[in-house]
Amino acid sequence: MNNNLFKKVESKTNVKKQDILSLAKSIQNKNMSDETNLRELIHNIAKMANKEIDKEKEDKIINAVKNNQINDQIKKMNN
């Protein structure tokens, strides 16, 4: 992955590249279309970023993933 993207994420969230890669590795063999796995991932990311996430926001993220809207957000962040 592009190191500039990792630098942007780290500067905005204080989450280190190695932590992101470890998280990615931990979900590599999980079914990300399974809502339980998605919710676990969301909670892990929020914990890493030291952020709280309410049920409404969590549901919005789940819906965005299910509707394949995440790629557009990643593209915007990378620019």
Secondary structure as UniProt FT lines:
FT   HELIX           3..13
FT   HELIX           17..27
FT   TURN            28..29
FT   TURN            32..33
FT   HELIX           35..48
FT   TURN            49..50
FT   HELIX           55..66
FT   TURN            67..68
FT   HELIX           70..78
//
